[in-house]
Amino acid sequence: MRLLVGTRNKGKFIEIAEVLSDLPLTLTTPQEVGILDDPTETGATFLENAVQKAEHYYERSKLPTIADDSGIIVEALADELGIHTRRWGAGPNATDDEWIEHFLKRMKKEKNKRARFVCALAYIDAAGKAHTFEGVCEGIITPCLEADFLPGLPISACFKPDGYNLVYSAMKIEQKNSTSHRGRATRKFREYLEKALKM
């Protein structure tokens, strides 16, 4: 089955592809099917935005489509990030390095380092019906970057999940996919797909 992964974020595509790697799927990107415009994100929740994104790409491609909306909720920063994570701080046009430098500088002022990553994933099937899945991971923000990170995922280098001594991006693929918010949401989608398509 051909499946459109509705994101321009290379890091997100890589993580989703890893979880789905051994299924009989051909993953494609918006660019590969000629979709150049970005979806509007006007939802008040991760879930609403994920569905908006998936519908945007499905309507233009007519392919089964998945899209996610994810972000981090930092206790000390109240409602500042969440669904606005990538647009927060240094802004949506900032490079990964600029964004994470601003974030870590801000976090130095905060004693409370508790945070929660959330991922809502929406799947629009061949009939145009939406299905949703969610993954959550609790942890702490480290004082500095502790590993390299995939393009588009800078916080993965300074977020340490509860019960682990490694930040996301320092984990082996299998460990990260079983722990991370996106890994958990994508694994739920994978389980649904295996049953629905009897893979």
DRENNU-373186 format. One record per residue: residue number from 1; x, y, z of N, C-alpha, C in turn. Coordinates in nm, 3 decimals, always signed. Layout:
N
PT   num      n_c1      n_c2      n_c3     ca_c1     ca_c2     ca_c3      c_c1      c_c2      c_c3
PT   NUM         X         Y         Z         X         Y         Z         X         Y         Z
...
//
This chain:
199
PT   num      n_c1      n_c2      n_c3     ca_c1     ca_c2     ca_c3      c_c1      c_c2      c_c3
PT     1    +0.084    -0.119    +0.000    +0.000    +0.000    +0.000    +0.088    +0.125    +0.000
PT     2    +0.049    +0.222    -0.078    +0.121    +0.349    -0.080    +0.063    +0.439    +0.028
PT     3    +0.150    +0.493    +0.112    +0.106    +0.574    +0.225    +0.180    +0.707    +0.222
PT     4    +0.103    +0.815    +0.223    +0.163    +0.947    +0.226    +0.187    +0.988    +0.372
PT     5    +0.310    +1.026    +0.402    +0.344    +1.075    +0.534    +0.343    +1.227    +0.525
PT     6    +0.239    +1.288    +0.581    +0.217    +1.431    +0.564    +0.303    +1.519    +0.652
PT     7    +0.429    +1.531    +0.615    +0.520    +1.620    +0.688    +0.635    +1.661    +0.598
PT     8    +0.689    +1.779    +0.623    +0.811    +1.823    +0.556    +0.930    +1.814    +0.651
PT     9    +0.903    +1.768    +0.772    +1.006    +1.754    +0.874    +1.079    +1.621    +0.852
PT    10    +1.204    +1.628    +0.813    +1.281    +1.507    +0.780    +1.294    +1.413    +0.900
PT    11    +1.313    +1.472    +1.017    +1.327    +1.390    +1.137    +1.202    +1.311    +1.168
PT    12    +1.086    +1.377    +1.156    +0.959    +1.308    +1.179    +0.940    +1.194    +1.079
PT    13    +0.970    +1.221    +0.952    +0.954    +1.117    +0.850    +1.041    +0.996    +0.883
PT    14    +1.164    +1.021    +0.922    +1.257    +0.912    +0.954    +1.203    +0.829    +1.071
PT    15    +1.157    +0.897    +1.177    +1.108    +0.824    +1.294    +0.985    +0.739    +1.261
PT    16    +0.892    +0.796    +1.186    +0.771    +0.722    +1.148    +0.808    +0.604    +1.058
PT    17    +0.897    +0.627    +0.963    +0.940    +0.521    +0.871    +1.006    +0.407    +0.945
PT    18    +1.080    +0.436    +1.051    +1.147    +0.331    +1.127    +1.047    +0.237    +1.192
PT    19    +0.940    +0.293    +1.248    +0.839    +0.210    +1.314    +0.763    +0.123    +1.213
PT    20    +0.746    +0.174    +1.093    +0.667    +0.103    +0.991    +0.755    +0.025    +0.892
PT    21    +0.884    +0.019    +0.919    +0.982    -0.027    +0.819    +0.958    -0.165    +0.760
PT    22    +0.908    -0.261    +0.838    +0.895    -0.397    +0.784    +0.754    -0.430    +0.738
PT    23    +0.669    -0.329    +0.725    +0.534    -0.352    +0.672    +0.535    -0.335    +0.520
PT    24    +0.440    -0.399    +0.450    +0.436    -0.387    +0.304    +0.378    -0.252    +0.261
PT    25    +0.453    -0.146    +0.293    +0.410    -0.010    +0.260    +0.516    +0.059    +0.176
PT    26    +0.469    +0.148    +0.089    +0.560    +0.237    +0.018    +0.530    +0.377    +0.069
PT    27    +0.623    +0.431    +0.146    +0.603    +0.562    +0.205    +0.646    +0.671    +0.108
PT    28    +0.567    +0.776    +0.102    +0.599    +0.888    +0.013    +0.579    +1.019    +0.086
PT    29    +0.638    +1.124    +0.034    +0.631    +1.256    +0.098    +0.545    +1.351    +0.015
PT    30    +0.501    +1.461    +0.075    +0.423    +1.560    -0.002    +0.498    +1.608    -0.126
PT    31    +0.628    +1.632    -0.113    +0.707    +1.680    -0.226    +0.705    +1.580    -0.342
PT    32    +0.711    +1.452    -0.308    +0.717    +1.349    -0.412    +0.587    +1.338    -0.492
PT    33    +0.476    +1.383    -0.435    +0.349    +1.379    -0.508    +0.306    +1.519    -0.553
PT    34    +0.398    +1.614    -0.545    +0.373    +1.747    -0.599    +0.292    +1.840    -0.512
PT    35    +0.282    +1.812    -0.382    +0.209    +1.901    -0.291    +0.308    +2.002    -0.232
PT    36    +0.288    +2.127    -0.265    +0.383    +2.230    -0.224    +0.328    +2.323    -0.116
PT    37    +0.195    +2.328    -0.101    +0.138    +2.418    -0.001    +0.128    +2.348    +0.134
PT    38    +0.140    +2.426    +0.240    +0.135    +2.372    +0.375    -0.006    +2.378    +0.432
PT    39    -0.039    +2.284    +0.519    -0.172    +2.285    +0.580    -0.186    +2.398    +0.680
PT    40    -0.310    +2.442    +0.700    -0.339    +2.542    +0.801    -0.356    +2.470    +0.935
PT    41    -0.297    +2.528    +1.038    -0.310    +2.470    +1.172    -0.387    +2.567    +1.261
PT    42    -0.517    +2.548    +1.269    -0.600    +2.638    +1.347    -0.665    +2.568    +1.466
PT    43    -0.630    +2.442    +1.489    -0.689    +2.366    +1.597    -0.643    +2.414    +1.734
PT    44    -0.723    +2.381    +1.834    -0.689    +2.418    +1.973    -0.616    +2.305    +2.044
PT    45    -0.604    +2.189    +1.977    -0.539    +2.072    +2.037    -0.447    +2.007    +1.936
PT    46    -0.357    +1.922    +1.985    -0.271    +1.845    +1.896    -0.356    +1.761    +1.801
PT    47    -0.461    +1.700    +1.855    -0.546    +1.611    +1.776    -0.613    +1.685    +1.662
PT    48    -0.669    +1.802    +1.690    -0.736    +1.880    +1.586    -0.638    +1.918    +1.475
PT    49    -0.518    +1.959    +1.513    -0.419    +1.997    +1.413    -0.372    +1.878    +1.331
PT    50    -0.357    +1.762    +1.395    -0.314    +1.641    +1.323    -0.417    +1.605    +1.216
PT    51    -0.545    +1.611    +1.252    -0.651    +1.579    +1.156    -0.652    +1.681    +1.042
PT    52    -0.635    +1.808    +1.073    -0.629    +1.911    +0.969    -0.517    +1.883    +0.869
PT    53    -0.401    +1.848    +0.923    -0.286    +1.819    +0.836    -0.313    +1.698    +0.748
PT    54    -0.363    +1.590    +0.808    -0.388    +1.468    +0.731    -0.493    +1.493    +0.622
PT    55    -0.598    +1.565    +0.656    -0.702    +1.595    +0.557    -0.647    +1.680    +0.443
PT    56    -0.562    +1.775    +0.476    -0.500    +1.861    +0.375    -0.426    +1.778    +0.270
PT    57    -0.342    +1.686    +0.318    -0.262    +1.606    +0.225    -0.345    +1.499    +0.155
PT    58    -0.443    +1.445    +0.224    -0.530    +1.344    +0.162    -0.611    +1.406    +0.049
PT    59    -0.668    +1.523    +0.072    -0.751    +1.588    -0.030    -0.673    +1.618    -0.157
PT    60    -0.546    +1.645    -0.143    -0.464    +1.679    -0.259    -0.402    +1.558    -0.327
PT    61    -0.384    +1.451    -0.253    -0.317    +1.333    -0.309    -0.412    +1.217    -0.337
PT    62    -0.524    +1.211    -0.262    -0.618    +1.098    -0.267    -0.550    +0.967    -0.227
PT    63    -0.439    +0.978    -0.154    -0.370    +0.861    -0.102    -0.401    +0.845    +0.047
PT    64    -0.403    +0.722    +0.097    -0.408    +0.705    +0.243    -0.296    +0.788    +0.304
PT    65    -0.328    +0.863    +0.407    -0.234    +0.963    +0.459    -0.226    +0.959    +0.611
PT    66    -0.105    +0.975    +0.663    -0.090    +0.998    +0.807    -0.018    +1.131    +0.826
PT    67    -0.053    +1.198    +0.935    +0.015    +1.323    +0.972    +0.010    +1.334    +1.124
PT    68    +0.110    +1.397    +1.179    +0.110    +1.412    +1.324    +0.121    +1.558    +1.363
PT    69    +0.074    +1.588    +1.482    +0.101    +1.717    +1.543    +0.156    +1.685    +1.680
PT    70    +0.269    +1.740    +1.710    +0.334    +1.705    +1.836    +0.404    +1.825    +1.894
PT    71    +0.437    +1.816    +2.020    +0.507    +1.924    +2.085    +0.535    +1.889    +2.229
PT    72    +0.593    +1.984    +2.298    +0.631    +1.960    +2.437    +0.557    +2.057    +2.529
PT    73    +0.515    +2.004    +2.641    +0.449    +2.084    +2.743    +0.545    +2.091    +2.862
PT    74    +0.596    +2.210    +2.888    +0.695    +2.230    +2.993    +0.624    +2.294    +3.113
PT    75    +0.627    +2.227    +3.226    +0.553    +2.274    +3.343    +0.588    +2.418    +3.381
PT    76    +0.714    +2.451    +3.379    +0.757    +2.585    +3.422    +0.715    +2.695    +3.325
PT    77    +0.686    +2.656    +3.201    +0.650    +2.756    +3.099    +0.500    +2.758    +3.072
PT    78    +0.426    +2.691    +3.159    +0.279    +2.691    +3.152    +0.230    +2.658    +3.010
PT    79    +0.154    +2.749    +2.949    +0.094    +2.722    +2.818    +0.172    +2.781    +2.702
PT    80    +0.299    +2.810    +2.724    +0.376    +2.879    +2.620    +0.407    +2.791    +2.499
PT    81    +0.430    +2.662    +2.521    +0.469    +2.577    +2.408    +0.350    +2.493    +2.360
PT    82    +0.344    +2.365    +2.394    +0.230    +2.284    +2.351    +0.214    +2.283    +2.200
PT    83    +0.095    +2.317    +2.152    +0.070    +2.315    +2.007    +0.149    +2.424    +1.934
PT    84    +0.206    +2.516    +2.010    +0.284    +2.625    +1.948    +0.434    +2.597    +1.952
PT    85    +0.474    +2.477    +1.989    +0.615    +2.448    +2.017    +0.711    +2.500    +1.911
PT    86    +0.692    +2.462    +1.785    +0.791    +2.502    +1.683    +0.783    +2.650    +1.649
PT    87    +0.669    +2.711    +1.676    +0.653    +2.853    +1.645    +0.693    +2.942    +1.763
PT    88    +0.721    +2.879    +1.878    +0.752    +2.952    +2.002    +0.894    +3.005    +2.000
PT    89    +0.919    +3.103    +2.085    +1.057    +3.147    +2.111    +1.123    +3.213    +1.992
PT    90    +1.223    +3.146    +1.937    +1.297    +3.202    +1.825    +1.213    +3.205    +1.698
PT    91    +1.099    +3.135    +1.698    +1.006    +3.145    +1.586    +1.017    +3.033    +1.485
PT    92    +0.913    +3.021    +1.398    +0.905    +2.910    +1.302    +1.012    +2.913    +1.194
PT    93    +1.072    +3.028    +1.172    +1.175    +3.037    +1.068    +1.316    +3.020    +1.123
PT    94    +1.326    +3.000    +1.252    +1.458    +2.981    +1.313    +1.514    +2.845    +1.274
PT    95    +1.645    +2.836    +1.266    +1.709    +2.706    +1.242    +1.693    +2.623    +1.369
PT    96    +1.718    +2.494    +1.357    +1.713    +2.408    +1.475    +1.808    +2.460    +1.583
PT    97    +1.927    +2.498    +1.544    +2.026    +2.545    +1.641    +1.981    +2.674    +1.709
PT    98    +1.923    +2.766    +1.632    +1.876    +2.892    +1.690    +1.760    +2.866    +1.786
PT    99    +1.670    +2.777    +1.747    +1.552    +2.748    +1.830    +1.595    +2.687    +1.963
PT   100    +1.680    +2.585    +1.958    +1.716    +2.513    +2.080    +1.806    +2.598    +2.170
PT   101    +1.886    +2.686    +2.112    +1.968    +2.776    +2.192    +1.879    +2.870    +2.274
PT   102    +1.775    +2.922    +2.210    +1.681    +3.009    +2.280    +1.608    +2.932    +2.390
PT   103    +1.565    +2.811    +2.360    +1.492    +2.728    +2.455    +1.576    +2.697    +2.578
PT   104    +1.699    +2.652    +2.558    +1.785    +2.615    +2.670    +1.823    +2.737    +2.754
PT   105    +1.841    +2.850    +2.690    +1.871    +2.973    +2.763    +1.754    +3.009    +2.854
PT   106    +1.633    +2.993    +2.801    +1.514    +3.023    +2.882    +1.501    +2.924    +2.998
PT   107    +1.529    +2.797    +2.973    +1.513    +2.694    +3.075    +1.614    +2.707    +3.188
PT   108    +1.727    +2.774    +3.165    +1.826    +2.794    +3.270    +1.769    +2.874    +3.386
PT   109    +1.667    +2.955    +3.357    +1.606    +3.039    +3.460    +1.504    +2.963    +3.545
PT   110    +1.470    +2.842    +3.499    +1.362    +2.767    +3.564    +1.417    +2.653    +3.650
PT   111    +1.367    +2.642    +3.773    +1.407    +2.532    +3.860    +1.335    +2.403    +3.823
PT   112    +1.211    +2.415    +3.784    +1.130    +2.299    +3.748    +1.161    +2.257    +3.605
PT   113    +1.220    +2.141    +3.587    +1.260    +2.093    +3.454    +1.163    +1.988    +3.398
PT   114    +1.050    +1.964    +3.468    +0.956    +1.862    +3.424    +0.889    +1.900    +3.292
PT   115    +0.872    +1.800    +3.205    +0.810    +1.825    +3.075    +0.740    +1.698    +3.026
PT   116    +0.651    +1.717    +2.931    +0.578    +1.605    +2.872    +0.568    +1.625    +2.722
PT   117    +0.615    +1.527    +2.647    +0.601    +1.528    +2.502    +0.469    +1.461    +2.464
PT   118    +0.398    +1.520    +2.370    +0.271    +1.466    +2.322    +0.273    +1.456    +2.170
PT   119    +0.223    +1.345    +2.119    +0.209    +1.328    +1.974    +0.068    +1.278    +1.943
PT   120    -0.003    +1.351    +1.860    -0.132    +1.305    +1.807    -0.109    +1.272    +1.660
PT   121    -0.149    +1.154    +1.620    -0.131    +1.108    +1.483    -0.267    +1.079    +1.421
PT   122    -0.290    +1.134    +1.303    -0.417    +1.112    +1.233    -0.392    +1.034    +1.105
PT   123    -0.477    +0.938    +1.079    -0.469    +0.856    +0.958    -0.600    +0.870    +0.881
PT   124    -0.591    +0.911    +0.756    -0.707    +0.916    +0.668    -0.695    +0.796    +0.575
PT   125    -0.790    +0.703    +0.585    -0.780    +0.581    +0.505    -0.826    +0.603    +0.361
PT   126    -0.821    +0.499    +0.282    -0.853    +0.511    +0.139    -0.994    +0.561    +0.115
PT   127    -1.084    +0.538    +0.210    -1.223    +0.583    +0.197    -1.244    +0.724    +0.250
PT   128    -1.137    +0.786    +0.302    -1.148    +0.922    +0.352    -1.189    +0.933    +0.497
PT   129    -1.188    +0.821    +0.570    -1.227    +0.822    +0.711    -1.105    +0.846    +0.799
PT   130    -1.123    +0.930    +0.903    -1.013    +0.963    +0.993    -1.007    +0.870    +1.112
PT   131    -0.885    +0.832    +1.149    -0.858    +0.751    +1.268    -0.746    +0.822    +1.343
PT   132    -0.752    +0.824    +1.476    -0.651    +0.899    +1.551    -0.585    +0.813    +1.659
PT   133    -0.462    +0.848    +1.689    -0.380    +0.775    +1.784    -0.295    +0.877    +1.861
PT   134    -0.265    +0.845    +1.987    -0.188    +0.940    +2.067    -0.078    +0.870    +2.146
PT   135    +0.032    +0.941    +2.163    +0.142    +0.891    +2.244    +0.192    +1.003    +2.334
PT   136    +0.225    +0.968    +2.458    +0.273    +1.067    +2.556    +0.398    +1.012    +2.625
PT   137    +0.492    +1.098    +2.656    +0.612    +1.057    +2.730    +0.652    +1.167    +2.827
PT   138    +0.664    +1.130    +2.955    +0.702    +1.224    +3.061    +0.854    +1.220    +3.081
PT   139    +0.909    +1.335    +3.122    +1.052    +1.337    +3.147    +1.099    +1.472    +3.198
PT   140    +1.229    +1.498    +3.179    +1.288    +1.625    +3.223    +1.370    +1.686    +3.111
PT   141    +1.389    +1.817    +3.120    +1.476    +1.889    +3.027    +1.616    +1.893    +3.088
PT   142    +1.716    +1.852    +3.013    +1.854    +1.856    +3.061    +1.911    +1.997    +3.041
PT   143    +2.016    +2.034    +3.116    +2.072    +2.170    +3.107    +2.131    +2.205    +2.971
PT   144    +2.175    +2.102    +2.899    +2.237    +2.127    +2.769    +2.209    +2.009    +2.677
PT   145    +2.246    +2.022    +2.551    +2.229    +1.913    +2.456    +2.323    +1.799    +2.494
PT   146    +2.272    +1.675    +2.491    +2.354    +1.561    +2.531    +2.381    +1.465    +2.416
PT   147    +2.338    +1.500    +2.295    +2.361    +1.416    +2.179    +2.329    +1.496    +2.053
PT   148    +2.361    +1.440    +1.938    +2.318    +1.500    +1.812    +2.168    +1.473    +1.796
PT   149    +2.105    +1.541    +1.702    +1.963    +1.519    +1.681    +1.930    +1.517    +1.532
PT   150    +1.818    +1.451    +1.500    +1.772    +1.448    +1.362    +1.722    +1.587    +1.321
PT   151    +1.732    +1.622    +1.192    +1.682    +1.753    +1.147    +1.537    +1.773    +1.187
PT   152    +1.508    +1.889    +1.245    +1.372    +1.922    +1.283    +1.330    +1.875    +1.420
PT   153    +1.421    +1.805    +1.492    +1.386    +1.751    +1.623    +1.491    +1.788    +1.729
PT   154    +1.518    +1.917    +1.748    +1.625    +1.956    +1.839    +1.602    +1.922    +1.987
PT   155    +1.476    +1.924    +2.032    +1.451    +1.899    +2.175    +1.483    +1.754    +2.212
PT   156    +1.491    +1.666    +2.111    +1.521    +1.526    +2.139    +1.660    +1.509    +2.200
PT   157    +1.743    +1.612    +2.188    +1.879    +1.604    +2.242    +1.889    +1.658    +2.383
PT   158    +1.777    +1.709    +2.438    +1.782    +1.761    +2.576    +1.657    +1.719    +2.655
PT   159    +1.590    +1.613    +2.609    +1.475    +1.559    +2.681    +1.507    +1.417    +2.725
PT   160    +1.505    +1.396    +2.857    +1.539    +1.264    +2.912    +1.411    +1.201    +2.970
PT   161    +1.361    +1.093    +2.909    +1.238    +1.030    +2.959    +1.256    +0.972    +3.099
PT   162    +1.150    +0.971    +3.176    +1.153    +0.911    +3.310    +1.200    +0.766    +3.302
PT   163    +1.290    +0.730    +3.392    +1.338    +0.592    +3.399    +1.457    +0.564    +3.309
PT   164    +1.507    +0.665    +3.238    +1.620    +0.645    +3.146    +1.731    +0.744    +3.178
PT   165    +1.854    +0.704    +3.147    +1.969    +0.791    +3.168    +2.015    +0.858    +3.039
PT   166    +1.938    +0.836    +2.933    +1.973    +0.892    +2.802    +1.863    +0.984    +2.752
PT   167    +1.904    +1.087    +2.680    +1.805    +1.169    +2.611    +1.755    +1.091    +2.489
PT   168    +1.641    +1.133    +2.437    +1.581    +1.068    +2.320    +1.683    +1.034    +2.211
PT   169    +1.753    +1.137    +2.166    +1.837    +1.118    +2.047    +1.964    +1.038    +2.072
PT   170    +1.992    +1.005    +2.199    +2.107    +0.920    +2.229    +2.068    +0.772    +2.237
PT   171    +1.938    +0.745    +2.231    +1.889    +0.608    +2.241    +1.906    +0.532    +2.109
PT   172    +1.914    +0.401    +2.118    +1.912    +0.319    +1.998    +1.771    +0.327    +1.939
PT   173    +1.761    +0.300    +1.810    +1.634    +0.316    +1.739    +1.520    +0.242    +1.808
PT   174    +1.542    +0.114    +1.841    +1.436    +0.032    +1.900    +1.391    +0.090    +2.034
PT   175    +1.488    +0.136    +2.114    +1.456    +0.191    +2.245    +1.378    +0.321    +2.231
PT   176    +1.420    +0.406    +2.141    +1.350    +0.533    +2.124    +1.208    +0.511    +2.072
PT   177    +1.193    +0.419    +1.977    +1.061    +0.395    +1.920    +0.963    +0.335    +2.020
PT   178    +1.013    +0.269    +2.122    +0.925    +0.211    +2.223    +0.899    +0.307    +2.338
PT   179    +0.973    +0.417    +2.339    +0.966    +0.512    +2.451    +0.906    +0.646    +2.412
PT   180    +0.942    +0.695    +2.296    +0.904    +0.831    +2.259    +0.755    +0.847    +2.232
PT   181    +0.711    +0.970    +2.243    +0.570    +1.003    +2.216    +0.531    +0.967    +2.073
PT   182    +0.618    +1.000    +1.978    +0.587    +0.969    +1.838    +0.595    +0.819    +1.811
PT   183    +0.692    +0.754    +1.874    +0.704    +0.609    +1.859    +0.581    +0.538    +1.911
PT   184    +0.531    +0.583    +2.027    +0.414    +0.519    +2.086    +0.289    +0.540    +2.000
PT   185    +0.271    +0.662    +1.950    +0.155    +0.689    +1.864    +0.163    +0.611    +1.734
PT   186    +0.282    +0.603    +1.676    +0.298    +0.534    +1.549    +0.283    +0.383    +1.566
PT   187    +0.326    +0.330    +1.680    +0.307    +0.186    +1.704    +0.158    +0.152    +1.719
PT   188    +0.080    +0.243    +1.779    -0.064    +0.221    +1.787    -0.125    +0.221    +1.647
PT   189    -0.078    +0.311    +1.562    -0.124    +0.314    +1.423    -0.086    +0.186    +1.351
PT   190    +0.036    +0.141    +1.375    +0.083    +0.018    +1.311    -0.005    -0.100    +1.350
PT   191    -0.038    -0.111    +1.478    -0.123    -0.220    +1.525    -0.260    -0.214    +1.460
PT   192    -0.314    -0.093    +1.447    -0.443    -0.076    +1.380    -0.434    -0.121    +1.234
PT   193    -0.328    -0.078    +1.167    -0.313    -0.108    +1.024    -0.297    -0.258    +1.001
PT   194    -0.222    -0.323    +1.086    -0.202    -0.468    +1.072    -0.335    -0.543    +1.081
PT   195    -0.423    -0.498    +1.173    -0.553    -0.563    +1.187    -0.647    -0.525    +1.073
PT   196    -0.650    -0.397    +1.038    -0.741    -0.348    +0.935    -0.710    -0.406    +0.797
PT   197    -0.583    -0.419    +0.768    -0.542    -0.468    +0.635    -0.498    -0.614    +0.640
PT   198    -0.507    -0.675    +0.762    -0.470    -0.814    +0.782    -0.331    -0.843    +0.727
PT   199    -0.237    -0.757    +0.769    -0.098    -0.773    +0.723    -0.030    -0.887    +0.798
//
